[in-house]
């Protein structure tokens, strides 16, 4: 080993460790966002289905002063830990949009998903 090559193995090892750490961090963030996206899509579907069910067969004993399909959608959204951002009733179907804010250490993205349901 010549004098000019001294410490190069240390630098290469440090570079490899930083590269592996960066790749691992990216994989963990991607996994967290992907999992949240799937859970959000399922929550949107359940919220739309509950509102559509209310359209065809409203429950006899409903709570609240104004029982509507959107009120049913709000209850299901809260149970799924998402926020109902839009609820529209049109031509016998219900379209909902739900959102959730992720608390990642590097960012705080807000994910949204929409679903539509109606009677069959």
Biopython code that builds the backbone (N, CA, C, O; Angstrom):
import numpy as np
from Bio.PDB.StructureBuilder import StructureBuilder

atoms = [
    (1, "UNK", "N", (0.850, -1.163, 0.000)),
    (1, "UNK", "CA", (0.000, 0.000, 0.000)),
    (1, "UNK", "C", (0.901, 1.233, 0.000)),
    (1, "UNK", "O", (1.820, 1.373, 0.807)),
    (2, "UNK", "N", (0.597, 2.094, -0.923)),
    (2, "UNK", "CA", (1.392, 3.314, -1.011)),
    (2, "UNK", "C", (0.836, 4.371, -0.077)),
    (2, "UNK", "O", (-0.260, 4.243, 0.469)),
    (3, "UNK", "N", (1.613, 5.401, 0.086)),
    (3, "UNK", "CA", (1.213, 6.471, 0.997)),
    (3, "UNK", "C", (-0.058, 7.176, 0.527)),
    (3, "UNK", "O", (-0.851, 7.613, 1.362)),
    (4, "UNK", "N", (-0.274, 7.297, -0.772)),
    (4, "UNK", "CA", (-1.454, 7.985, -1.291)),
    (4, "UNK", "C", (-2.732, 7.158, -1.131)),
    (4, "UNK", "O", (-3.835, 7.696, -1.225)),
    (5, "UNK", "N", (-2.584, 5.857, -0.891)),
    (5, "UNK", "CA", (-3.760, 4.983, -0.737)),
    (5, "UNK", "C", (-4.174, 4.788, 0.718)),
    (5, "UNK", "O", (-5.152, 4.088, 0.981)),
    (6, "UNK", "N", (-3.484, 5.364, 1.636)),
    (6, "UNK", "CA", (-3.793, 5.178, 3.052)),
    (6, "UNK", "C", (-5.160, 5.770, 3.366)),
    (6, "UNK", "O", (-5.440, 6.909, 2.994)),
    (7, "UNK", "N", (-6.016, 5.008, 4.046)),
    (7, "UNK", "CA", (-7.341, 5.481, 4.449)),
    (7, "UNK", "C", (-8.412, 5.286, 3.389)),
    (7, "UNK", "O", (-9.577, 5.596, 3.636)),
    (8, "UNK", "N", (-8.049, 4.783, 2.219)),
    (8, "UNK", "CA", (-9.066, 4.624, 1.169)),
    (8, "UNK", "C", (-10.068, 3.520, 1.526)),
    (8, "UNK", "O", (-11.240, 3.621, 1.165)),
    (9, "UNK", "N", (-9.631, 2.479, 2.221)),
    (9, "UNK", "CA", (-10.562, 1.418, 2.636)),
    (9, "UNK", "C", (-11.572, 1.960, 3.637)),
    (9, "UNK", "O", (-12.739, 1.568, 3.618)),
    (10, "UNK", "N", (-11.135, 2.849, 4.500)),
    (10, "UNK", "CA", (-12.050, 3.464, 5.453)),
    (10, "UNK", "C", (-13.095, 4.298, 4.737)),
    (10, "UNK", "O", (-14.274, 4.237, 5.085)),
    (11, "UNK", "N", (-12.694, 5.065, 3.757)),
    (11, "UNK", "CA", (-13.624, 5.886, 3.005)),
    (11, "UNK", "C", (-14.606, 5.030, 2.204)),
    (11, "UNK", "O", (-15.796, 5.340, 2.142)),
    (12, "UNK", "N", (-14.113, 3.964, 1.597)),
    (12, "UNK", "CA", (-15.001, 3.071, 0.850)),
    (12, "UNK", "C", (-16.005, 2.385, 1.775)),
    (12, "UNK", "O", (-17.174, 2.236, 1.418)),
    (13, "UNK", "N", (-15.562, 1.975, 2.943)),
    (13, "UNK", "CA", (-16.469, 1.350, 3.911)),
    (13, "UNK", "C", (-17.507, 2.344, 4.404)),
    (13, "UNK", "O", (-18.679, 1.993, 4.543)),
    (14, "UNK", "N", (-17.105, 3.555, 4.665)),
    (14, "UNK", "CA", (-18.025, 4.592, 5.109)),
    (14, "UNK", "C", (-19.047, 4.912, 4.019)),
    (14, "UNK", "O", (-20.233, 5.072, 4.307)),
    (15, "UNK", "N", (-18.593, 5.006, 2.775)),
    (15, "UNK", "CA", (-19.499, 5.263, 1.663)),
    (15, "UNK", "C", (-20.504, 4.120, 1.510)),
    (15, "UNK", "O", (-21.688, 4.369, 1.281)),
    (16, "UNK", "N", (-20.054, 2.885, 1.633)),
    (16, "UNK", "CA", (-20.957, 1.728, 1.520)),
    (16, "UNK", "C", (-21.983, 1.734, 2.658)),
    (16, "UNK", "O", (-23.153, 1.425, 2.435)),
    (17, "UNK", "N", (-21.560, 2.078, 3.858)),
    (17, "UNK", "CA", (-22.492, 2.120, 4.993)),
    (17, "UNK", "C", (-23.549, 3.198, 4.791)),
    (17, "UNK", "O", (-24.724, 2.970, 5.078)),
    (18, "UNK", "N", (-23.148, 4.369, 4.302)),
    (18, "UNK", "CA", (-24.107, 5.445, 4.044)),
    (18, "UNK", "C", (-25.072, 5.039, 2.941)),
    (18, "UNK", "O", (-26.267, 5.320, 3.035)),
    (19, "UNK", "N", (-24.583, 4.393, 1.912)),
    (19, "UNK", "CA", (-25.418, 3.929, 0.808)),
    (19, "UNK", "C", (-26.448, 2.901, 1.288)),
    (19, "UNK", "O", (-27.614, 2.969, 0.900)),
    (20, "UNK", "N", (-26.032, 1.964, 2.116)),
    (20, "UNK", "CA", (-26.945, 0.953, 2.651)),
    (20, "UNK", "C", (-27.976, 1.593, 3.578)),
    (20, "UNK", "O", (-29.155, 1.240, 3.530)),
    (21, "UNK", "N", (-27.549, 2.515, 4.405)),
    (21, "UNK", "CA", (-28.473, 3.209, 5.301)),
    (21, "UNK", "C", (-29.513, 4.018, 4.518)),
    (21, "UNK", "O", (-30.687, 4.038, 4.887)),
    (22, "UNK", "N", (-29.095, 4.671, 3.459)),
    (22, "UNK", "CA", (-30.020, 5.432, 2.624)),
    (22, "UNK", "C", (-31.033, 4.515, 1.946)),
    (22, "UNK", "O", (-32.224, 4.824, 1.908)),
    (23, "UNK", "N", (-30.571, 3.403, 1.418)),
    (23, "UNK", "CA", (-31.477, 2.451, 0.770)),
    (23, "UNK", "C", (-32.460, 1.859, 1.777)),
    (23, "UNK", "O", (-33.634, 1.680, 1.454)),
    (24, "UNK", "N", (-32.012, 1.559, 2.964)),
    (24, "UNK", "CA", (-32.880, 1.020, 4.005)),
    (24, "UNK", "C", (-33.937, 2.044, 4.439)),
    (24, "UNK", "O", (-35.099, 1.690, 4.641)),
    (25, "UNK", "N", (-33.540, 3.287, 4.579)),
    (25, "UNK", "CA", (-34.486, 4.345, 4.936)),
    (25, "UNK", "C", (-35.543, 4.528, 3.852)),
    (25, "UNK", "O", (-36.727, 4.676, 4.155)),
    (26, "UNK", "N", (-35.122, 4.517, 2.598)),
    (26, "UNK", "CA", (-36.070, 4.648, 1.489)),
    (26, "UNK", "C", (-37.044, 3.476, 1.463)),
    (26, "UNK", "O", (-38.234, 3.670, 1.212)),
    (27, "UNK", "N", (-36.564, 2.279, 1.714)),
    (27, "UNK", "CA", (-37.436, 1.101, 1.717)),
    (27, "UNK", "C", (-38.448, 1.162, 2.863)),
    (27, "UNK", "O", (-39.606, 0.785, 2.680)),
    (28, "UNK", "N", (-38.035, 1.623, 4.019)),
    (28, "UNK", "CA", (-38.947, 1.732, 5.160)),
    (28, "UNK", "C", (-40.016, 2.788, 4.894)),
    (28, "UNK", "O", (-41.190, 2.561, 5.188)),
    (29, "UNK", "N", (-39.630, 3.936, 4.343)),
    (29, "UNK", "CA", (-40.603, 4.984, 4.022)),
    (29, "UNK", "C", (-41.589, 4.512, 2.958)),
    (29, "UNK", "O", (-42.791, 4.745, 3.084)),
    (30, "UNK", "N", (-41.099, 3.858, 1.924)),
    (30, "UNK", "CA", (-41.968, 3.348, 0.869)),
    (30, "UNK", "C", (-42.955, 2.330, 1.437)),
    (30, "UNK", "O", (-44.132, 2.333, 1.076)),
    (31, "UNK", "N", (-42.480, 1.471, 2.314)),
    (31, "UNK", "CA", (-43.337, 0.462, 2.926)),
    (31, "UNK", "C", (-44.429, 1.108, 3.781)),
    (31, "UNK", "O", (-45.584, 0.686, 3.729)),
    (32, "UNK", "N", (-44.078, 2.117, 4.560)),
    (32, "UNK", "CA", (-45.062, 2.790, 5.415)),
    (32, "UNK", "C", (-46.126, 3.495, 4.574)),
    (32, "UNK", "O", (-47.312, 3.426, 4.896)),
    (33, "UNK", "N", (-45.721, 4.163, 3.515)),
    (33, "UNK", "CA", (-46.672, 4.865, 2.656)),
    (33, "UNK", "C", (-47.551, 3.874, 1.905)),
    (33, "UNK", "O", (-48.753, 4.097, 1.768)),
    (34, "UNK", "N", (-46.977, 2.801, 1.425)),
    (34, "UNK", "CA", (-47.749, 1.790, 0.698)),
    (34, "UNK", "C", (-48.789, 1.123, 1.597)),
    (34, "UNK", "O", (-49.930, 0.918, 1.184)),
    (35, "UNK", "N", (-48.402, 0.790, 2.802)),
    (35, "UNK", "CA", (-49.337, 0.178, 3.747)),
    (35, "UNK", "C", (-50.471, 1.143, 4.097)),
    (35, "UNK", "O", (-51.636, 0.749, 4.148)),
    (36, "UNK", "N", (-50.122, 2.399, 4.336)),
    (36, "UNK", "CA", (-51.153, 3.397, 4.643)),
    (36, "UNK", "C", (-52.084, 3.605, 3.467)),
    (36, "UNK", "O", (-53.281, 3.817, 3.661)),
    (37, "UNK", "N", (-51.571, 3.550, 2.267)),
    (37, "UNK", "CA", (-52.397, 3.723, 1.070)),
    (37, "UNK", "C", (-53.415, 2.592, 0.947)),
    (37, "UNK", "O", (-54.577, 2.841, 0.625)),
    (38, "UNK", "N", (-52.995, 1.363, 1.197)),
    (38, "UNK", "CA", (-53.911, 0.222, 1.133)),
    (38, "UNK", "C", (-54.992, 0.316, 2.215)),
    (38, "UNK", "O", (-56.167, 0.065, 1.946)),
    (39, "UNK", "N", (-54.595, 0.675, 3.424)),
    (39, "UNK", "CA", (-55.578, 0.830, 4.504)),
    (39, "UNK", "C", (-56.549, 1.963, 4.203)),
    (39, "UNK", "O", (-57.732, 1.865, 4.530)),
    (40, "UNK", "N", (-56.068, 3.038, 3.585)),
    (40, "UNK", "CA", (-56.923, 4.167, 3.234)),
    (40, "UNK", "C", (-57.923, 3.780, 2.153)),
    (40, "UNK", "O", (-59.083, 4.189, 2.210)),
    (41, "UNK", "N", (-57.493, 3.001, 1.175)),
    (41, "UNK", "CA", (-58.411, 2.550, 0.123)),
    (41, "UNK", "C", (-59.503, 1.657, 0.707)),
    (41, "UNK", "O", (-60.666, 1.766, 0.320)),
    (42, "UNK", "N", (-59.139, 0.784, 1.627)),
    (42, "UNK", "CA", (-60.135, -0.070, 2.277)),
    (42, "UNK", "C", (-61.113, 0.764, 3.109)),
    (42, "UNK", "O", (-62.314, 0.492, 3.115)),
    (43, "UNK", "N", (-60.604, 1.769, 3.805)),
    (43, "UNK", "CA", (-61.478, 2.641, 4.595)),
    (43, "UNK", "C", (-62.426, 3.423, 3.697)),
    (43, "UNK", "O", (-63.589, 3.615, 4.050)),
    (44, "UNK", "N", (-61.948, 3.876, 2.544)),
    (44, "UNK", "CA", (-62.813, 4.594, 1.596)),
    (44, "UNK", "C", (-63.915, 3.685, 1.084)),
    (44, "UNK", "O", (-65.068, 4.103, 0.985)),
    (45, "UNK", "N", (-63.573, 2.443, 0.756)),
    (45, "UNK", "CA", (-64.584, 1.486, 0.288)),
    (45, "UNK", "C", (-65.636, 1.220, 1.359)),
    (45, "UNK", "O", (-66.834, 1.229, 1.073)),
    (46, "UNK", "N", (-65.193, 0.984, 2.587)),
    (46, "UNK", "CA", (-66.140, 0.720, 3.671)),
    (46, "UNK", "C", (-67.038, 1.923, 3.951)),
    (46, "UNK", "O", (-68.227, 1.775, 4.234)),
    (47, "UNK", "N", (-66.456, 3.102, 3.870)),
    (47, "UNK", "CA", (-67.231, 4.317, 4.108)),
    (47, "UNK", "C", (-68.298, 4.493, 3.032)),
    (47, "UNK", "O", (-69.445, 4.816, 3.343)),
    (48, "UNK", "N", (-67.930, 4.283, 1.776)),
    (48, "UNK", "CA", (-68.895, 4.416, 0.683)),
    (48, "UNK", "C", (-69.986, 3.345, 0.773)),
    (48, "UNK", "O", (-71.157, 3.626, 0.518)),
    (49, "UNK", "N", (-69.602, 2.128, 1.133)),
    (49, "UNK", "CA", (-70.588, 1.052, 1.255)),
    (49, "UNK", "C", (-71.577, 1.313, 2.386)),
    (49, "UNK", "O", (-72.765, 1.022, 2.250)),
    (50, "UNK", "N", (-71.100, 1.856, 3.491)),
    (50, "UNK", "CA", (-72.020, 2.139, 4.604)),
    (50, "UNK", "C", (-72.997, 3.240, 4.228)),
    (50, "UNK", "O", (-74.169, 3.182, 4.600)),
    (51, "UNK", "N", (-72.533, 4.237, 3.499)),
    (51, "UNK", "CA", (-73.421, 5.314, 3.073)),
    (51, "UNK", "C", (-74.427, 4.804, 2.042)),
    (51, "UNK", "O", (-75.593, 5.197, 2.077)),
    (52, "UNK", "N", (-74.000, 3.944, 1.135)),
    (52, "UNK", "CA", (-74.910, 3.388, 0.131)),
    (52, "UNK", "C", (-75.940, 2.472, 0.775)),
    (52, "UNK", "O", (-77.098, 2.445, 0.358)),
    (53, "UNK", "N", (-75.530, 1.737, 1.771)),
    (53, "UNK", "CA", (-76.467, 0.885, 2.507)),
    (53, "UNK", "C", (-77.540, 1.749, 3.178)),
    (53, "UNK", "O", (-78.710, 1.370, 3.229)),
    (54, "UNK", "N", (-77.140, 2.886, 3.680)),
    (54, "UNK", "CA", (-78.079, 3.804, 4.319)),
    (54, "UNK", "C", (-79.091, 4.340, 3.301)),
    (54, "UNK", "O", (-80.237, 4.613, 3.656)),
    (55, "UNK", "N", (-78.675, 4.491, 2.038)),
    (55, "UNK", "CA", (-79.589, 4.963, 0.992)),
    (55, "UNK", "C", (-80.743, 3.997, 0.776)),
    (55, "UNK", "O", (-81.894, 4.415, 0.653)),
    (56, "UNK", "N", (-80.436, 2.710, 0.730)),
    (56, "UNK", "CA", (-81.460, 1.713, 0.410)),
    (56, "UNK", "C", (-82.227, 1.237, 1.630)),
    (56, "UNK", "O", (-83.412, 0.914, 1.538)),
    (57, "UNK", "N", (-81.555, 1.192, 2.772)),
    (57, "UNK", "CA", (-82.192, 0.643, 3.964)),
    (57, "UNK", "C", (-81.765, 1.434, 5.197)),
    (57, "UNK", "O", (-80.906, 0.980, 5.952)),
    (58, "UNK", "N", (-82.358, 2.618, 5.413)),
    (58, "UNK", "CA", (-81.954, 3.392, 6.593)),
    (58, "UNK", "C", (-82.343, 2.672, 7.874)),
    (58, "UNK", "O", (-83.446, 2.134, 7.971)),
    (59, "UNK", "N", (-81.457, 2.656, 8.851)),
    (59, "UNK", "CA", (-81.773, 1.987, 10.112)),
    (59, "UNK", "C", (-82.925, 2.686, 10.824)),
    (59, "UNK", "O", (-83.101, 3.898, 10.702)),
    (60, "UNK", "N", (-83.704, 1.912, 11.564)),
    (60, "UNK", "CA", (-84.880, 2.457, 12.251)),
    (60, "UNK", "C", (-84.482, 3.398, 13.383)),
    (60, "UNK", "O", (-85.062, 4.472, 13.541)),
    (61, "UNK", "N", (-83.494, 2.990, 14.163)),
    (61, "UNK", "CA", (-83.073, 3.808, 15.307)),
    (61, "UNK", "C", (-81.726, 4.418, 14.986)),
    (61, "UNK", "O", (-80.689, 3.799, 15.225)),
    (62, "UNK", "N", (-81.731, 5.624, 14.448)),
    (62, "UNK", "CA", (-80.474, 6.305, 14.153)),
    (62, "UNK", "C", (-80.220, 7.366, 15.202)),
    (62, "UNK", "O", (-81.145, 7.962, 15.754)),
    (63, "UNK", "N", (-78.951, 7.585, 15.459)),
    (63, "UNK", "CA", (-78.602, 8.597, 16.443)),
    (63, "UNK", "C", (-78.269, 9.887, 15.731)),
    (63, "UNK", "O", (-77.793, 9.867, 14.596)),
    (64, "UNK", "N", (-78.508, 10.979, 16.366)),
    (64, "UNK", "CA", (-78.199, 12.272, 15.792)),
    (64, "UNK", "C", (-79.441, 12.962, 15.284)),
    (64, "UNK", "O", (-80.442, 12.305, 15.001)),
    (65, "UNK", "N", (-79.397, 14.273, 15.164)),
    (65, "UNK", "CA", (-80.569, 15.028, 14.759)),
    (65, "UNK", "C", (-80.911, 14.884, 13.276)),
    (65, "UNK", "O", (-82.080, 15.009, 12.912)),
    (66, "UNK", "N", (-79.934, 14.627, 12.417)),
    (66, "UNK", "CA", (-80.181, 14.586, 10.984)),
    (66, "UNK", "C", (-79.536, 13.332, 10.386)),
    (66, "UNK", "O", (-78.425, 13.407, 9.861)),
    (67, "UNK", "N", (-80.211, 12.183, 10.457)),
    (67, "UNK", "CA", (-79.605, 10.956, 9.925)),
    (67, "UNK", "C", (-79.587, 10.979, 8.394)),
    (67, "UNK", "O", (-80.637, 10.980, 7.752)),
    (68, "UNK", "N", (-78.404, 10.998, 7.830)),
    (68, "UNK", "CA", (-78.218, 10.999, 6.385)),
    (68, "UNK", "C", (-77.150, 9.969, 6.022)),
    (68, "UNK", "O", (-76.420, 9.495, 6.892)),
    (69, "UNK", "N", (-77.061, 9.626, 4.749)),
    (69, "UNK", "CA", (-75.980, 8.722, 4.336)),
    (69, "UNK", "C", (-74.594, 9.288, 4.650)),
    (69, "UNK", "O", (-73.681, 8.539, 5.001)),
    (70, "UNK", "N", (-74.438, 10.588, 4.526)),
    (70, "UNK", "CA", (-73.133, 11.189, 4.818)),
    (70, "UNK", "C", (-72.805, 11.130, 6.310)),
    (70, "UNK", "O", (-71.640, 11.013, 6.689)),
    (71, "UNK", "N", (-73.834, 11.212, 7.154)),
    (71, "UNK", "CA", (-73.595, 11.065, 8.597)),
    (71, "UNK", "C", (-73.134, 9.644, 8.911)),
    (71, "UNK", "O", (-72.265, 9.436, 9.757)),
    (72, "UNK", "N", (-73.724, 8.671, 8.223)),
    (72, "UNK", "CA", (-73.274, 7.290, 8.399)),
    (72, "UNK", "C", (-71.836, 7.139, 7.910)),
    (72, "UNK", "O", (-71.043, 6.413, 8.510)),
    (73, "UNK", "N", (-71.506, 7.823, 6.824)),
    (73, "UNK", "CA", (-70.143, 7.761, 6.295)),
    (73, "UNK", "C", (-69.145, 8.374, 7.269)),
    (73, "UNK", "O", (-68.031, 7.872, 7.415)),
    (74, "UNK", "N", (-69.538, 9.449, 7.931)),
    (74, "UNK", "CA", (-68.650, 10.081, 8.926)),
    (74, "UNK", "C", (-68.367, 9.121, 10.068)),
    (74, "UNK", "O", (-67.229, 9.008, 10.523)),
    (75, "UNK", "N", (-69.402, 8.429, 10.532)),
    (75, "UNK", "CA", (-69.204, 7.483, 11.648)),
    (75, "UNK", "C", (-68.235, 6.365, 11.259)),
    (75, "UNK", "O", (-67.356, 6.003, 12.041)),
    (76, "UNK", "N", (-68.397, 5.824, 10.058)),
    (76, "UNK", "CA", (-67.507, 4.737, 9.629)),
    (76, "UNK", "C", (-66.090, 5.260, 9.394)),
    (76, "UNK", "O", (-65.117, 4.565, 9.686)),
    (77, "UNK", "N", (-65.971, 6.468, 8.872)),
    (77, "UNK", "CA", (-64.641, 7.042, 8.659)),
    (77, "UNK", "C", (-63.912, 7.232, 9.989)),
    (77, "UNK", "O", (-62.720, 6.944, 10.095)),
    (78, "UNK", "N", (-64.620, 7.711, 10.988)),
    (78, "UNK", "CA", (-64.009, 7.893, 12.310)),
    (78, "UNK", "C", (-63.576, 6.553, 12.891)),
    (78, "UNK", "O", (-62.509, 6.451, 13.496)),
    (79, "UNK", "N", (-64.392, 5.537, 12.710)),
    (79, "UNK", "CA", (-64.026, 4.201, 13.214)),
    (79, "UNK", "C", (-62.792, 3.639, 12.514)),
    (79, "UNK", "O", (-62.082, 2.809, 13.081)),
    (80, "UNK", "N", (-62.532, 4.089, 11.278)),
    (80, "UNK", "CA", (-61.368, 3.624, 10.528)),
    (80, "UNK", "C", (-60.180, 4.578, 10.632)),
    (80, "UNK", "O", (-59.198, 4.432, 9.905)),
    (81, "UNK", "N", (-60.270, 5.548, 11.533)),
    (81, "UNK", "CA", (-59.177, 6.508, 11.769)),
    (81, "UNK", "C", (-58.788, 7.299, 10.527)),
    (81, "UNK", "O", (-57.609, 7.574, 10.302)),
    (82, "UNK", "N", (-59.788, 7.665, 9.716)),
    (82, "UNK", "CA", (-59.568, 8.539, 8.572)),
    (82, "UNK", "C", (-60.518, 9.720, 8.674)),
    (82, "UNK", "O", (-61.438, 9.718, 9.492)),
    (83, "UNK", "N", (-60.294, 10.718, 7.850)),
    (83, "UNK", "CA", (-61.136, 11.907, 7.871)),
    (83, "UNK", "C", (-61.932, 11.971, 6.570)),
    (83, "UNK", "O", (-61.363, 11.898, 5.481)),
    (84, "UNK", "N", (-63.240, 12.108, 6.693)),
    (84, "UNK", "CA", (-64.101, 12.234, 5.517)),
    (84, "UNK", "C", (-63.983, 13.661, 4.998)),
    (84, "UNK", "O", (-64.354, 14.609, 5.690)),
    (85, "UNK", "N", (-63.466, 13.815, 3.783)),
    (85, "UNK", "CA", (-63.271, 15.151, 3.225)),
    (85, "UNK", "C", (-64.357, 15.531, 2.228)),
    (85, "UNK", "O", (-64.574, 16.714, 1.967)),
    (86, "UNK", "N", (-65.041, 14.531, 1.669)),
    (86, "UNK", "CA", (-66.111, 14.833, 0.719)),
    (86, "UNK", "C", (-67.112, 13.696, 0.704)),
    (86, "UNK", "O", (-66.743, 12.523, 0.765)),
    (87, "UNK", "N", (-68.383, 14.056, 0.623)),
    (87, "UNK", "CA", (-69.458, 13.073, 0.530)),
    (87, "UNK", "C", (-70.515, 13.661, -0.398)),
    (87, "UNK", "O", (-71.091, 14.712, -0.115)),
    (88, "UNK", "N", (-70.761, 12.968, -1.513)),
    (88, "UNK", "CA", (-71.728, 13.459, -2.495)),
    (88, "UNK", "C", (-72.709, 12.347, -2.840)),
    (88, "UNK", "O", (-72.318, 11.214, -3.121)),
    (89, "UNK", "N", (-73.998, 12.697, -2.812)),
    (89, "UNK", "CA", (-75.049, 11.749, -3.155)),
    (89, "UNK", "C", (-75.608, 12.165, -4.515)),
    (89, "UNK", "O", (-76.034, 13.304, -4.704)),
    (90, "UNK", "N", (-75.598, 11.215, -5.462)),
    (90, "UNK", "CA", (-76.110, 11.540, -6.792)),
    (90, "UNK", "C", (-76.674, 10.289, -7.459)),
    (90, "UNK", "O", (-76.009, 9.255, -7.534)),
    (91, "UNK", "N", (-77.898, 10.400, -7.935)),
    (91, "UNK", "CA", (-78.550, 9.341, -8.718)),
    (91, "UNK", "C", (-78.474, 7.975, -8.039)),
    (91, "UNK", "O", (-78.166, 6.976, -8.689)),
    (92, "UNK", "N", (-78.749, 7.929, -6.758)),
    (92, "UNK", "CA", (-78.789, 6.649, -6.059)),
    (92, "UNK", "C", (-77.437, 6.072, -5.701)),
    (92, "UNK", "O", (-77.357, 4.911, -5.300)),
    (93, "UNK", "N", (-76.381, 6.840, -5.832)),
    (93, "UNK", "CA", (-75.065, 6.357, -5.424)),
    (93, "UNK", "C", (-74.399, 7.407, -4.533)),
    (93, "UNK", "O", (-74.804, 8.569, -4.491)),
    (94, "UNK", "N", (-73.388, 6.966, -3.842)),
    (94, "UNK", "CA", (-72.661, 7.845, -2.929)),
    (94, "UNK", "C", (-71.188, 7.816, -3.319)),
    (94, "UNK", "O", (-70.609, 6.749, -3.520)),
    (95, "UNK", "N", (-70.598, 8.988, -3.422)),
    (95, "UNK", "CA", (-69.168, 9.111, -3.674)),
    (95, "UNK", "C", (-68.541, 9.783, -2.462)),
    (95, "UNK", "O", (-68.977, 10.852, -2.035)),
    (96, "UNK", "N", (-67.518, 9.147, -1.918)),
    (96, "UNK", "CA", (-66.839, 9.698, -0.746)),
    (96, "UNK", "C", (-65.356, 9.857, -1.037)),
    (96, "UNK", "O", (-64.782, 9.161, -1.874)),
    (97, "UNK", "N", (-64.766, 10.783, -0.328)),
    (97, "UNK", "CA", (-63.320, 10.950, -0.367)),
    (97, "UNK", "C", (-62.835, 11.041, 1.076)),
    (97, "UNK", "O", (-63.355, 11.819, 1.875)),
    (98, "UNK", "N", (-61.833, 10.235, 1.390)),
    (98, "UNK", "CA", (-61.279, 10.223, 2.739)),
    (98, "UNK", "C", (-59.789, 10.551, 2.669)),
    (98, "UNK", "O", (-59.144, 10.359, 1.638)),
    (99, "UNK", "N", (-59.261, 11.044, 3.773)),
    (99, "UNK", "CA", (-57.841, 11.367, 3.818)),
    (99, "UNK", "C", (-57.269, 10.996, 5.179)),
    (99, "UNK", "O", (-57.985, 10.863, 6.172)),
    (100, "UNK", "N", (-55.963, 10.838, 5.184)),
    (100, "UNK", "CA", (-55.241, 10.562, 6.420)),
    (100, "UNK", "C", (-53.872, 11.233, 6.321)),
    (100, "UNK", "O", (-53.254, 11.244, 5.256)),
    (101, "UNK", "N", (-53.409, 11.784, 7.427)),
    (101, "UNK", "CA", (-52.085, 12.400, 7.479)),
    (101, "UNK", "C", (-51.127, 11.435, 8.142)),
    (101, "UNK", "O", (-51.368, 10.954, 9.250)),
    (102, "UNK", "N", (-50.048, 11.163, 7.454)),
    (102, "UNK", "CA", (-49.025, 10.275, 8.010)),
    (102, "UNK", "C", (-48.023, 11.106, 8.797)),
    (102, "UNK", "O", (-47.718, 12.241, 8.433)),
    (103, "UNK", "N", (-47.524, 10.536, 9.861)),
    (103, "UNK", "CA", (-46.522, 11.211, 10.674)),
    (103, "UNK", "C", (-45.192, 10.480, 10.510)),
    (103, "UNK", "O", (-44.784, 9.698, 11.369)),
    (104, "UNK", "N", (-44.526, 10.753, 9.384)),
    (104, "UNK", "CA", (-43.200, 10.198, 9.156)),
    (104, "UNK", "C", (-42.189, 11.168, 9.746)),
    (104, "UNK", "O", (-42.490, 12.349, 9.919)),
    (105, "UNK", "N", (-41.027, 10.694, 10.047)),
    (105, "UNK", "CA", (-40.042, 11.566, 10.688)),
    (105, "UNK", "C", (-39.478, 12.611, 9.734)),
    (105, "UNK", "O", (-39.034, 13.673, 10.171)),
    (106, "UNK", "N", (-39.491, 12.321, 8.440)),
    (106, "UNK", "CA", (-38.900, 13.253, 7.480)),
    (106, "UNK", "C", (-39.939, 14.123, 6.791)),
    (106, "UNK", "O", (-39.594, 15.169, 6.242)),
    (107, "UNK", "N", (-41.206, 13.713, 6.806)),
    (107, "UNK", "CA", (-42.262, 14.473, 6.136)),
    (107, "UNK", "C", (-43.605, 14.120, 6.758)),
    (107, "UNK", "O", (-43.713, 13.156, 7.517)),
    (108, "UNK", "N", (-44.630, 14.906, 6.432)),
    (108, "UNK", "CA", (-45.990, 14.659, 6.902)),
    (108, "UNK", "C", (-46.947, 14.705, 5.714)),
    (108, "UNK", "O", (-47.710, 15.660, 5.570)),
    (109, "UNK", "N", (-46.912, 13.668, 4.854)),
    (109, "UNK", "CA", (-47.792, 13.680, 3.688)),
    (109, "UNK", "C", (-49.240, 13.381, 4.066)),
    (109, "UNK", "O", (-49.510, 12.676, 5.038)),
    (110, "UNK", "N", (-50.158, 13.928, 3.283)),
    (110, "UNK", "CA", (-51.576, 13.639, 3.432)),
    (110, "UNK", "C", (-52.005, 12.804, 2.240)),
    (110, "UNK", "O", (-51.883, 13.239, 1.095)),
    (111, "UNK", "N", (-52.505, 11.614, 2.503)),
    (111, "UNK", "CA", (-52.959, 10.717, 1.450)),
    (111, "UNK", "C", (-54.473, 10.800, 1.339)),
    (111, "UNK", "O", (-55.164, 10.950, 2.347)),
    (112, "UNK", "N", (-54.992, 10.702, 0.122)),
    (112, "UNK", "CA", (-56.435, 10.717, -0.089)),
    (112, "UNK", "C", (-56.832, 9.542, -0.965)),
    (112, "UNK", "O", (-56.048, 9.051, -1.778)),
    (113, "UNK", "N", (-58.069, 9.104, -0.776)),
    (113, "UNK", "CA", (-58.632, 8.036, -1.600)),
    (113, "UNK", "C", (-60.120, 8.312, -1.771)),
    (113, "UNK", "O", (-60.766, 8.877, -0.888)),
    (114, "UNK", "N", (-60.643, 7.911, -2.901)),
    (114, "UNK", "CA", (-62.059, 8.101, -3.185)),
    (114, "UNK", "C", (-62.698, 6.758, -3.514)),
    (114, "UNK", "O", (-62.036, 5.846, -4.009)),
    (115, "UNK", "N", (-63.991, 6.650, -3.232)),
    (115, "UNK", "CA", (-64.734, 5.426, -3.543)),
    (115, "UNK", "C", (-66.172, 5.809, -3.859)),
    (115, "UNK", "O", (-66.684, 6.823, -3.385)),
    (116, "UNK", "N", (-66.804, 4.982, -4.663)),
    (116, "UNK", "CA", (-68.191, 5.210, -5.035)),
    (116, "UNK", "C", (-68.950, 3.902, -4.854)),
    (116, "UNK", "O", (-68.457, 2.835, -5.220)),
    (117, "UNK", "N", (-70.145, 3.987, -4.291)),
    (117, "UNK", "CA", (-70.958, 2.794, -4.082)),
    (117, "UNK", "C", (-72.417, 3.158, -4.252)),
    (117, "UNK", "O", (-72.825, 4.299, -4.036)),
    (118, "UNK", "N", (-73.189, 2.167, -4.641)),
    (118, "UNK", "CA", (-74.621, 2.365, -4.800)),
    (118, "UNK", "C", (-75.329, 1.023, -4.718)),
    (118, "UNK", "O", (-74.681, -0.021, -4.643)),
    (119, "UNK", "N", (-76.633, 1.048, -4.733)),
    (119, "UNK", "CA", (-77.365, -0.219, -4.646)),
    (119, "UNK", "C", (-77.180, -1.047, -5.918)),
    (119, "UNK", "O", (-76.966, -0.515, -7.007)),
    (120, "UNK", "N", (-77.267, -2.336, -5.744)),
    (120, "UNK", "CA", (-77.128, -3.239, -6.901)),
    (120, "UNK", "C", (-78.463, -3.608, -7.486)),
    (120, "UNK", "O", (-78.523, -4.357, -8.460)),
]
sb = StructureBuilder()
sb.init_structure("model")
sb.init_model(0)
sb.init_chain("A")
sb.init_seg("    ")
for serial, (resi, resn, name, xyz) in enumerate(atoms, 1):
    if name == "N":
        sb.init_residue(resn, " ", resi, " ")
    sb.init_atom(name, np.array(xyz, "f"), 0.0, 1.0, " ", f" {name:<3s}", serial, name[0])
structure = sb.get_structure()
